[in-house]
Amino acid sequence: MTSVNINVHHVTRVEGHGNIVLNAKNGKIEECRFDVVEAPRFFEGFVRDRPYNEINHITSRICGICSVGHSTTSAMATENALGVELTEQATLLRKLLFHGEIIDSHVLHTYYLVAPDFFGAGSVIPLININRPVVERALRIKKLSGDLCAIVAGRHTHPVALVVGGFTHVPKEQELRDMRVRLVDAREDMDASVELFASLDWPKFERDTEYVSLTKDDEYAFVGGRIKTSDGFEYPVEEYQKVTNEYCMPHSTAKWTKHNRGEYMVGALARFNNNFDQLHPKAKDAAAQLGMEPLVTNTYLNSGAQVVEMVHCLEDSIRIIDELLERGIKQEGPVEIKVRNGEGTASCDVPRGILFHHYNYEDGLCTEANCIIPTNQNYGNLAADMGKLAPQIIDQPQEKVRLMLEMLVRAYDPCISCSTHYLTVDFV
Amino acid sequence: MTTNNKVKVAFFDFASCEGCQLTIVDALQTHLDLLDMVEIVQFREAMTEKGEDYVIAFVEGSCTRKCDEERLFKIREQAALVVALGACAHTGGVNALKNVQPSLQDVREYVYGDKADWYETYPTRPISAVIDVDAFIPGCPIDRGEFVKVVKNVLLGKTPGIPDYPICVECKLKENVCLLLEGQPCLGPVTRAGCGAICPTYGEGCEGCRGLIPHPNENAMKDVLDEAGLKLEEIMSRFTMYNAYQKEQIETVEERI
């Protein structure tokens, strides 16, 4: 029987530091876990006593990949606390910016971080020699999504113009028209992306779990909404703690969460499973090509759901730009803020899943803060997946076992900086 | 130098959001030619391959715990050049905000409750407080154009060429309307340029993420604040957003204004 001891210290091609530990004797798994070893940064502790208008710019720095997600959620929570109503134009621009980030983050994950595994490459760099057109396509989509964020908020990583009350900058009509042309042209790249990812030999691994996401009556939810779970629970965002129930784990610098069954999953696959009907028809076509139909319970296909969402966000960005142009762009600043004491919660479904920010303000200063990050919510589910997968593959060569576990971790698109920061795999 | 004449470089990260490394990935969109000049031997965020024979080390993030010092010492020992990448490595960045809270223990307990002791941490430091640093690329995040320029300069054996004049210079060149004149707080007059004044250009006052210029002109800052009808208190909080570690330096500026 197989005895395995695998120790992957600092799993690569993920954001942040984590380790995988797998210990098996005589074919029996003694230990299989994922440790988060990132240096904790204490955002909730240090935003206290700081003015309301700094908070979303500071919490944006929780994560360089989903900084639009953090900045938006943070601004919304502060706006809820201070009783601020956005203009319709600002609301549309926030959604457009958000789509830019979803595409940006998903193209990074699917092409740069996941695809190399299927081409037997250690990174996207050797892929330049193996399949240059694929890499160039990825670079084109990445640049497009980054530029989309830039015309709205100045840049993607740590958006400048996104502030409490709206935006300090509004794109010019011509910029939106030019962007629309580029988005339409990018349909070809999206079709090719769907074709590429549909052709990959995705690992087969099924484990049913509870999928948690936002939901809305009128659209595929990213920015705001209600909490929905595939086990039939619904909560208003203010009651997020009913879903998250945070606790600490000794091997991890990130807090873990539990709901109905214990572990649950958030992210593209959860949104796909919970809100499939609201996807753009072209995104549904992409899902069909990828052979995905809810309920999808293969965790590896989280990356497939990301490809579907890229198509959706591209199409919906075109729609939003049309709506903005039809309304006529107003060069408006953020709405005026009247400081009041209060508490505010907000949630967005950011690239890696549902995110919560919750603050209390007194005299314009933050007195309490709580941020619950998607990656933290996935650790329990990842542990359960590893627990089921490891015994199924333990008789395979050690390198294969190691790769399958790393790919599983990567499928979650973990953002360990967000949760605090670090990842490692240990095989014995 | 390696046999293929490419300089071996490596990227490392400590407490940070990894947004600067991401900005480098984005810089490659338009500067794939950089890969003709350097060979990346380590970049955990983006690649699995790992080599230890690097000549230039780019380090993102702050040092926030004793156990990370050892990693920094090793990097220093190996690399001929260590470049601090971005505000967290350069000034301590937002991570140093915990340093100006009344008590570090309170901050730990606030986040992790009675499990606070499981999480090792000490007051945040820029990496230059732990090891010698040969060059820095400021900003939160770094500016991708500036990154490309610094890499090219370093490869040519030149000094990186980071500006030591204030943001206002770049803002004027862009013909932006001065935000201070509109009564908005902005640290442009005392903050190091090089970002193309991106925040004022997008309507938001400078938050000082690139650190103070070497000899800030406090008198001029005082004049513009008076002219804008702003009080010092209204901008003091902004000074610490990315520069909390430089508390003494900030206090000196404060006293002089």
Chai-1 contact restraints between the chains, C-beta under 6 A:
chainA,res_idxA,chainB,res_idxB,connection_type,confidence,min_distance_angstrom,max_distance_angstrom,comment,restraint_id
A,H10,B,R44,contact,1.0,0.0,6.0,A-B,restraint_1
A,T12,B,R44,contact,1.0,0.0,6.0,A-B,restraint_2
A,T12,B,T48,contact,1.0,0.0,6.0,A-B,restraint_3
A,E15,B,E18,contact,1.0,0.0,6.0,A-B,restraint_4
A,A39,B,A15,contact,1.0,0.0,6.0,A-B,restraint_5
A,A39,B,T64,contact,1.0,0.0,6.0,A-B,restraint_6
A,A39,B,R65,contact,1.0,0.0,6.0,A-B,restraint_7
A,P40,B,Y119,contact,1.0,0.0,6.0,A-B,restraint_8
A,R41,B,A15,contact,1.0,0.0,6.0,A-B,restraint_9
A,R41,B,N95,contact,1.0,0.0,6.0,A-B,restraint_10
A,F42,B,K98,contact,1.0,0.0,6.0,A-B,restraint_11
A,F42,B,V107,contact,1.0,0.0,6.0,A-B,restraint_12
A,F42,B,V111,contact,1.0,0.0,6.0,A-B,restraint_13
A,E44,B,V111,contact,1.0,0.0,6.0,A-B,restraint_14
A,G45,B,V107,contact,1.0,0.0,6.0,A-B,restraint_15
A,G45,B,Y110,contact,1.0,0.0,6.0,A-B,restraint_16
A,G45,B,V111,contact,1.0,0.0,6.0,A-B,restraint_17
A,F46,B,L97,contact,1.0,0.0,6.0,A-B,restraint_18
A,F46,B,K98,contact,1.0,0.0,6.0,A-B,restraint_19
A,F46,B,Q101,contact,1.0,0.0,6.0,A-B,restraint_20
A,P51,B,S237,contact,1.0,0.0,6.0,A-B,restraint_21
A,I58,B,V94,contact,1.0,0.0,6.0,A-B,restraint_22
A,R61,B,C17,contact,1.0,0.0,6.0,A-B,restraint_23
A,R61,B,V94,contact,1.0,0.0,6.0,A-B,restraint_24
A,C63,B,C17,contact,1.0,0.0,6.0,A-B,restraint_25
A,G64,B,C17,contact,1.0,0.0,6.0,A-B,restraint_26
A,G64,B,E18,contact,1.0,0.0,6.0,A-B,restraint_27
A,G64,B,G19,contact,1.0,0.0,6.0,A-B,restraint_28
A,G64,B,L22,contact,1.0,0.0,6.0,A-B,restraint_29
A,G122,B,M47,contact,1.0,0.0,6.0,A-B,restraint_30
A,G122,B,T48,contact,1.0,0.0,6.0,A-B,restraint_31
A,G122,B,E49,contact,1.0,0.0,6.0,A-B,restraint_32
A,S123,B,A46,contact,1.0,0.0,6.0,A-B,restraint_33
A,S123,B,M47,contact,1.0,0.0,6.0,A-B,restraint_34
A,L139,B,Q29,contact,1.0,0.0,6.0,A-B,restraint_35
A,K143,B,Q29,contact,1.0,0.0,6.0,A-B,restraint_36
A,G146,B,D26,contact,1.0,0.0,6.0,A-B,restraint_37
A,G154,B,I198,contact,1.0,0.0,6.0,A-B,restraint_38
A,G154,B,Y202,contact,1.0,0.0,6.0,A-B,restraint_39
A,T157,B,G19,contact,1.0,0.0,6.0,A-B,restraint_40
A,T157,B,L22,contact,1.0,0.0,6.0,A-B,restraint_41
A,T157,B,T23,contact,1.0,0.0,6.0,A-B,restraint_42
A,T157,B,P141,contact,1.0,0.0,6.0,A-B,restraint_43
A,H158,B,P141,contact,1.0,0.0,6.0,A-B,restraint_44
A,V160,B,C199,contact,1.0,0.0,6.0,A-B,restraint_45
A,V160,B,Y202,contact,1.0,0.0,6.0,A-B,restraint_46
A,V160,B,E204,contact,1.0,0.0,6.0,A-B,restraint_47
A,A161,B,Y202,contact,1.0,0.0,6.0,A-B,restraint_48
A,A161,B,G203,contact,1.0,0.0,6.0,A-B,restraint_49
A,T168,B,G203,contact,1.0,0.0,6.0,A-B,restraint_50
A,T168,B,E204,contact,1.0,0.0,6.0,A-B,restraint_51
A,H169,B,Y202,contact,1.0,0.0,6.0,A-B,restraint_52
A,H169,B,G203,contact,1.0,0.0,6.0,A-B,restraint_53
A,C248,B,K115,contact,1.0,0.0,6.0,A-B,restraint_54
A,T253,B,Y119,contact,1.0,0.0,6.0,A-B,restraint_55
A,S417,B,C17,contact,1.0,0.0,6.0,A-B,restraint_56
A,S417,B,E18,contact,1.0,0.0,6.0,A-B,restraint_57
